[in-house]
């Protein structure tokens, strides 16, 4: 596929671009594509975008128009709007390269992040998603299980990357101000390594209450936790805790606690699926 207007402009993923197909029976044909994210729910784990394609060389009144839904996680078409567009749609998808899929993913995450930032728990009628946990029995809830496209908590230390997985207590009669944090070393861009630190952090006292580590020497663990403190995450953790508790309590009160189940976590996080207790 040859692009005449780039998908990336000044570090921003464009939602409209011109391209020419280079293979199949549509070889040499030039089109304009527009992508949208139809789902605006910040708690939905879907990964779908809508792609609209028009032939940019034809007379506007006679343009070939195609519209389909693309699952960017599975990298496949999930819905063709018209049977006559199937070959064109598949030609488009077949010529997408790795960088193109990554750009779609970046665009999708940027739009969903905007939806998350606009979410107002006091006015929204969204349902709290189903989760594999029982908050009233003390199970702590992973923030990303509820808001999957908010920003991840990531930091670097000595050229090594770490991700912070945050869990919160949502018990209605609990007024704790501690969160469970797992600090995980990331190998490459996506793989979670075996080295990790588990801790309970009190955001009001800005202090670690309990901590254990796996795979780090005492010196390494101390240095990593010093770097963690420098991030000054207390206010963000408090904000996330308040949001989750309010959202959950409102859903219970209005009988909206049964929502759409969240998607399974990636296999490389299977070891993190143990329930955390408050």
Buried (B, 14 or more C-beta within 10 A) or exposed (E): BEEEEEBBEEEEBBBEBBBBBEEBEBEEBBBBBBBBBEBEBBBBBBBBBBBBBBBBEEEEEEBBEBBBBBBBEEEEBEEBBEEEBBEBBBBBBEBBEEEBBEBBBBBBBBBBBBBBEEBEBEEBEBBBBEBBBEBEEBBBBBBBBBBBBBEEBEBEBEEBBBBBBBBBBBBEEEEBBBBBBBBBBBBEEEEBBEBBBBBBBBBEEEEBEEBEBEEBEEEBBEBBBEBBEEEEBBEBBBEBBEBBBEBBBBBBEEEBBEBBEBBEBEEEBEEBEEEBEB
